[in-house]
């Protein structure tokens, strides 16, 4: 009886460890899929510079564009930059 109970505890423990490992792998793959190439390859410097000047920080500009990409997937790269600029202009009126 004692050996059977030990085997049952071992199975439960190994199952729990497997669930934790699977969850970790899912979270890690989601984080790595968010990494993207820098947008400067398909967006004009003029457009980038305009947004950076509006927010006064390149990191903020990139985060605005990244949020728009997640909210409106599948648009051309320049669309996100133009939308961020237009949204800022609209909000500042």
N, C-alpha and C positions, 0 to 999 in steps of 0.2 A: 504494500500500500504506500509506503514511504517513497519508494522508487517511482511509482506512478505519479505521485504528487510532485516530486522533483522534476520529472519529465514535463508535466503540464506547466509548471512555473517557467521552465526553460523555454518552452514553445512560446509562451506569452511574452517573455522578455525579448526573445529574438524577433518576434512579430513587431513589438513596439520599436525596437531599434531599426528595423526595416522601414517602418512608417516614417520615422524621423529622418532617415537618410533620403528617402524618396521626396519628402517635403523640402529638404535642403536643396536637392538637385533641381526641383521645380523653381524655387525662388532664385537660385543662382542663374538658371537659364533665362529667366525673365529679366534679370538685371543686365545680363550680357546682351540680350536682344535689343535693349534700349540704346546701346551705344551706336552712334551713327557717324558717318564720315563728316568732316567739316563742310558746312553748306557753301563755302566760298567757291567751290568748284563749278557750281551751276548758277550762281547768283552774281549779278554785276557788283563790282566794288562800290559803285555809286549808291546802290540800294542798301548794301550792308552799312556803309558809312552813314547814310541818312538815319537809319534806325539806331545805330550806336550813338550818334550825336543826340538823338531825342532822349535816350535813356541814360546817356553818359557813362555806359559801362558795357563792354562787349559780352561779358558773362550774362548780364541781364537780358541783352538782346537775344543771345542764343537760347536762353530759357524760355523767352516769349515765343520764339519760333518753334521750339521743341513742343511746347504746350499746344500750339496751334496744329502742329503735325499730328499729335495724338488725338486732338479733337476733330480734325477734318482730314482723315487719311486719304491719300491718293491724289492730292492736288500737286501741280507743278511747284518746284522749290521756290521760284520767285513769287508765287501767289502768297505763300506764308509770310514772306518778308513784307510784301506790299500790304497785306491785311494787318500785320502788326503795326506798321506805320500809320495806316488809316485809322485803326482802333485808337491809337494814342492821340492822333490829331482830333478825332471825334471826342474822346474823353476829356481833352484839355480845353474844349470850347465852353 
